[in-house]
Amino acid sequence: MTTGYRMIARRHGGPEVIEREDFTVPVPGPGEMVIETEAVGLNFIDTYYRKGLYPDPLPISLGSESVGRIVALGDGVSDFVVGERVGTTSAGGAYATHRLLKADKAMRIPDGIAPEIAAAVMLKGLTACYLAEDTFPATAGHVALVHSAAGGVGSLLVPWLLDKGVTVIAHSGSAEKAARVPGEHSLYCDFSDLPKKIREITGGAMCHVVYDGVGANSWSASLASLRRRGLMVTYGNASGPVPALPPLDLMRAGSLYLTRPTLADYVATPEELAISAKKLFDRIAHGVLKPTIGQTFALQDATEAHRALESRATTGSTVLVP
């Protein structure tokens, strides 16, 4: 029997609750596969589960993003072969040397994409994909406002939109972050000043779409930055949930549209997942997206990785390797 280990939390709390647990690698059942992990992506949402902010039964098998080679296939899995490299963003169980996956949640990783890069970018990259390609099919001539432009999703969404010929107005939380964002219009200012600056940039026309992962703090500025019949895309709540919005407010602001998308609804089938993954990895291969890994931790040092993440001592993406 093959053995491995995983990093779990038996109780909610700080990074110190993370501990190692040895286990026997399971045999895949029908429609399943087992991968031997090569790299794990660290995400801030992992800390929410550890703290208990997001519900999950104890003990918690931490992590969502991981990449590895297939070592066993269950009955009925015909689209993959042993030895292929695959990745997944499925919730739970990523912090492990081996992982049992539903085959319909796995995506192929091209040979030219390093496993560390793939693990660091899948969740954020697939989010950028559905925002730019599906929620609002942006094209040349459109004007888009992207909040947190230097952040995990924003740093991928901005170049993705620029590559499509979209005029991107990028907003960041500091002058240093704004300086790192590509494009002609990279701003750092108070949210209260943002609509005025956008009016100046666009000659009063304002934005066709706003991509907002900040939430409460940016909400009013985002709505005020849209043109008539513009689309408000609220996909995150880093500063807290957005306030309740009476539909009449959308009418008064110019017959605005409002959506609150989530990744699961854009990659709900194996076909949708494969199409989105191909779009993402093609853009990495062609240099449109240039993910950066700021630091790497050993998987068994996940406690230290969480401490670094929460103390804002990390830059770029962080990966864990067994």
Protein Blocks (a to p, Z undefined) as FASTA:
>chain_A
ZZddddddfbgcdfklpccdddddddddehiacdddfbdcddfklmmmmnomagcddddd
edjbdcdddfbdcehiakbcehiacddfbeghjlcfbdcddfklcccddfklcfklmmmm
mmmmmmmmmmmmmmpccdehiacddehklmmklmmmmmmmmmnopacddddfbfklmmmp
gcjbdcdddfklmmmmmmmmnnonopfbdcdfkbmmmmmmmmmmpcehiacddfbdfnop
cddddfklmmmnoopacddddfklmmmbfklmmmmmmmmmmmmmnomaccddfbdcdfkl
mmmmmmmmmnopagcjddddZZ
